[in-house]
Amino acid sequence: MISKTISKRGAIAAKTALRSDMDLFFEASGDLWDAKSNPDGKLPLNMAENNLSWEKLQEEMETVLKNNSIPDWVSNYTSPAGAPEFLESVSSYMNRYLCRFPVNSSELFAAAGCTAILELMAWVLCDEMDVAVIPAPSYPVYTQDINNKAKVERFDLVNHHEIDQLGNKEILSLDKLEETKSQLEKEGKRFKLLLLTNPDNPTGRIFTNGELDNISNWCIKNEIHLVVNEIYALSLIDTSHPLIANDYSYQLTFKSFSELMHLKESPYLHLIYGLSKDLGSSGFRVGIFHTKNELVLKALMNLNGPHMVSNLTQWLFSKILLNHDFLDSYITTNQKKLSRSYLTVVKTLKELNLPYIPARGSLFSWFDLGELLERNTKELETELWMSLYKEEGVLLTPADGFGHSKFGQFRLVHTYLQEEALVEAMKRIKRFVLKRRR
Ligand SMILES: Cc1ncc(COP(=O)(O)O)c(C=O)c1O
């Protein structure tokens, strides 16, 4: 029966969880493992957060607050695109750490996290029922971000089933894009947006500049918007470490899409960036959109009233993003810690001979426990996921929702817990897999 106390769309929202593992995450976080005080506690590894370097950022923020008085503009409304002072700092930060070409602050737009950016971007670039194509496996919450309000449909482009079919192949071929476009057109649908994550969530793979060049030419030719989400741009792993160097058949340096945008000057190319992951500051809610499409920027500004970043946050980060000494040191040590926690995970995956995708960036390991499923079904995957949680207290994110054809794959966030807890989690995963194998 339809309730009279809520609208029809409100009722749909009440049934559409932001993500399926959120409640479990909070349950596990309330009973966190500690070697001494809670040795039987839980080890959540499903929230894409980086807690490895917070102390360093915290100290810097406290210094800024101690040494500066808060300027008057902070207590007033500011431009819906973002405070000019803040956008200038973002532009300077991006020029120094992300790209070689200048990103003009007039081509930047800020909202409360990339979640808000994604929702607004889908609204402004697509119409209802248009299709956003996303290579699988990919970030599950894109579904809600683009569909809850903008009603844009997600299409998962699956180009492999088993991890070892991937090899060092390109992530997305133009043939596959053409095929997808024809398939969608046959179904009477419109392919309006291609959404890529680089470095990728969950695989940690990186697109080469050549791939992105070809893909952007194809998108421009077909009048399809290409949005590259670089929220993990500086979360890079040292792939030259002897334990993992052989996992990569070629070395690859991450290059921001902003460089191609600068060269091509197209209204169809856009970039997302944010501070949640690279600066481990998801609670501050800072997302950035970069585009050379003036009409899109205008539309975003007119819609941004409910999503603006608080001025205090904008002011604080405008100071931090200009402090190059701090950032140089933060980014270097953060990447060292990130590489170390990735190695901790991969060491166990190698010992267990479990297939995984060698990551070059992001906060994740994406690996395959499919051998423990009798059949490739969502139900058996859920059962396995829950058994690992109930028996060992380790919480991962299951493949369901990532839009992939193979169940039994899992995403592990290696930056949520500190090293000692991560080692404990890997010990428990090992025990679980060995027990199941027996
Ligand atoms: C690919 C991707 N985009 C967006 C987000 C959300 O970011 P924010 O905290 O800026 O809303 C996440 C968070 O996990 C993500 O992985």
The ligand as an SDF file (V2000), in Angstrom:
LIG
                    3D

 16 16  0  0  0  0  0  0  0  0999 V2000
   35.1210    6.9260   -7.9160 C   0  0  0  0  0  0  0  0  0  0  0  0
   34.5170    7.7200   -6.8110 C   0  0  0  0  0  0  0  0  0  0  0  0
   33.8450    8.8470   -7.0770 N   0  0  0  0  0  0  0  0  0  0  0  0
   33.2720    9.5570   -6.0920 C   0  0  0  0  0  0  0  0  0  0  0  0
   33.3500    9.1730   -4.7750 C   0  0  0  0  0  0  0  0  0  0  0  0
   32.6810   10.0090   -3.7130 C   0  0  0  0  0  0  0  0  0  0  0  0
   33.5440   11.0270   -3.3300 O   0  0  0  0  0  0  0  0  0  0  0  0
   33.1640   12.2300   -2.3570 P   0  0  0  0  0  0  0  0  0  0  0  0
   33.5860   11.8530   -0.9880 O   0  0  0  0  0  0  0  0  0  0  0  0
   33.9880   13.3740   -2.8870 O   0  0  0  0  0  0  0  0  0  0  0  0
   31.7140   12.4720   -2.4800 O   0  0  0  0  0  0  0  0  0  0  0  0
   34.0400    7.9980   -4.4480 C   0  0  0  0  0  0  0  0  0  0  0  0
   34.1160    7.5310   -3.0550 C   0  0  0  0  0  0  0  0  0  0  0  0
   34.3540    6.3880   -2.7690 O   0  0  0  0  0  0  0  0  0  0  0  0
   34.6460    7.2640   -5.4940 C   0  0  0  0  0  0  0  0  0  0  0  0
   35.3260    6.1380   -5.2450 O   0  0  0  0  0  0  0  0  0  0  0  0
  1  2  1  0
  2  3  1  0
  2 15  2  0
  3  4  2  0
  4  5  1  0
  5  6  1  0
  5 12  2  0
  6  7  1  0
  7  8  1  0
  8  9  2  0
  8 10  1  0
  8 11  1  0
 12 13  1  0
 12 15  1  0
 13 14  2  0
 15 16  1  0
M  END
$$$$
